[in-house]
Amino acid sequence: MKYLVTGATGHLGSKILAEIRRLIPDKEIVAGVHTPSKADDLRRQGLQVVQVDYFNRDSLVNALKGIDVFVYVPSKSYDSFTRITELEYVIEAAKKSRVGHILAMSFIADQVDDPFSLSAFYGYLPRRLAESGVPYTIIRNSLYADPLVSYLPELIELKNVIYPMGNKALSFISLEDSAKAFAKVATTRRLRQNGKIYTLTQGRNYTMPELAEVLTEVAGHRIGYQPVSLDEFGSIYDDNGEGHMLSSMYCAGSLGMLQELSNDYKTIMDHEATPLIKFLKSRLS
């Protein structure tokens, strides 16, 4: 068997790669990277490294040759058009290279009436894979819990959670737990079912006052809930051009589209995902 993990030097892809290495021999693993110079350390560890340029058809076909399980982590882009175009190249290359199975990353904001700026891609992904003829499994992540750790000093200074969420809740999963589930599904035939869609969440979700209570306990500073408007939130966090994407995501959240809960993590891993408060305390200790 040959497993290709894309985004192998990125936030999620690197963690999936590390977890897969715990489960199968390195000789069965190919690390896919966009910038080969960033993968020198992986090469020194003896891993095979290939360049994966989603928009270079010939390069993509070559990277996928001989691959039995292709772990597809979409590139970081802020609009559905770019990601859908990327997906079309991925499917075309997978078919030409006769990839055995695609394990694709998705996100819970994929409803047909979802205003999130990437919801069209996430809604398109399962439909396009279903018609492609390539065997596939999809794992939908909830919100990553990890950014809360780096965000905490700002929240302490603000004294409030400011997400424009109204009375709706958010569901979370840590990058580490997500990566463990990806690795387990990728390397376990009974879990890698064609057409299967898993959703990864912790055991409960949090309204913003509830989230503020958790952060208060973890930080040791009183944090309340004082939301700003969607426009203001987008303006505050637009340093890297992410403002509209983030505000549209919390717009979806304010409609209850980010509070989904699932037992799929336990189905995959045979235990619950790490609770939010335990995760935060472990990262801050």
Secondary structure as the mmCIF struct_conf table of DSSP 4:
data_model
#
loop_
_struct_conf.conf_type_id
_struct_conf.id
_struct_conf.beg_label_comp_id
_struct_conf.beg_label_asym_id
_struct_conf.beg_label_seq_id
_struct_conf.end_label_comp_id
_struct_conf.end_label_asym_id
_struct_conf.end_label_seq_id
STRN STRN1 TYR A 3 VAL A 5
BEND BEND1 THR A 6 GLY A 7
TURN_TY1_P TURN_TY1_P1 ALA A 8 THR A 9
BEND BEND2 GLY A 10 GLY A 10
HELX_RH_AL_P HELX_RH_AL_P1 HIS A 11 LEU A 23
BEND BEND3 ILE A 24 ILE A 24
HELX_RH_3T_P HELX_RH_3T_P1 ASP A 26 GLU A 28
STRN STRN2 ILE A 29 VAL A 33
BEND BEND4 HIS A 34 THR A 35
HELX_RH_3T_P HELX_RH_3T_P2 PRO A 36 ALA A 39
HELX_RH_AL_P HELX_RH_AL_P2 ASP A 40 ARG A 44
TURN_TY1_P TURN_TY1_P2 GLN A 45 GLY A 46
STRN STRN3 GLN A 48 GLN A 51
TURN_TY1_P TURN_TY1_P3 TYR A 54 PHE A 55
HELX_RH_AL_P HELX_RH_AL_P3 ARG A 57 LEU A 64
TURN_TY1_P TURN_TY1_P4 LYS A 65 GLY A 66
BEND BEND5 ASP A 68 ASP A 68
STRN STRN4 VAL A 69 TYR A 72
BEND BEND6 TYR A 78 ASP A 79
HELX_RH_AL_P HELX_RH_AL_P4 SER A 80 SER A 97
TURN_TY1_P TURN_TY1_P5 ARG A 98 ARG A 98
BEND BEND7 GLY A 100 GLY A 100
STRN STRN5 HIS A 101 PHE A 107
BEND BEND8 ILE A 108 ILE A 108
TURN_TY1_P TURN_TY1_P6 VAL A 112 ASP A 113
TURN_TY1_P TURN_TY1_P7 SER A 117 LEU A 118
HELX_RH_AL_P HELX_RH_AL_P5 SER A 119 SER A 132
BEND BEND9 VAL A 134 VAL A 134
STRN STRN6 TYR A 136 ASN A 141
STRN STRN7 LEU A 143 TYR A 144
BEND BEND10 ALA A 145 ALA A 145
TURN_TY1_P TURN_TY1_P8 ASP A 146 ASP A 146
HELX_RH_AL_P HELX_RH_AL_P6 PRO A 147 LEU A 158
TURN_TY1_P TURN_TY1_P9 LYS A 159 LYS A 159
STRN STRN8 ASN A 160 VAL A 161
TURN_TY1_P TURN_TY1_P10 GLY A 166 ASN A 167
STRN STRN9 ALA A 169 LEU A 170
STRN STRN10 PHE A 172 ILE A 173
HELX_RH_AL_P HELX_RH_AL_P7 LEU A 175 THR A 187
TURN_TY1_P TURN_TY1_P11 ARG A 189 LEU A 191
TURN_TY1_P TURN_TY1_P12 ASN A 194 GLY A 195
STRN STRN11 LYS A 196 LEU A 200
BEND BEND11 GLY A 203 GLY A 203
STRN STRN12 TYR A 206 THR A 207
HELX_RH_AL_P HELX_RH_AL_P8 MET A 208 ALA A 219
TURN_TY1_P TURN_TY1_P13 GLY A 220 GLY A 220
BEND BEND12 HIS A 221 HIS A 221
STRN STRN13 GLY A 224 TYR A 225
HELX_RH_AL_P HELX_RH_AL_P9 LEU A 230 ILE A 236
TURN_TY1_P TURN_TY1_P14 TYR A 237 TYR A 237
TURN_TY1_P TURN_TY1_P15 ASP A 239 ASN A 240
BEND BEND13 GLY A 241 GLY A 241
HELX_RH_AL_P HELX_RH_AL_P10 GLY A 243 SER A 254
TURN_TY1_P TURN_TY1_P16 LEU A 255 LEU A 258
BEND BEND14 ASN A 263 ASN A 263
HELX_RH_AL_P HELX_RH_AL_P11 ASP A 264 MET A 269
BEND BEND15 ASP A 270 HIS A 271
HELX_LH_PP_P HELX_LH_PP_P1 GLU A 272 PRO A 275
HELX_RH_AL_P HELX_RH_AL_P12 LEU A 276 LEU A 284
#
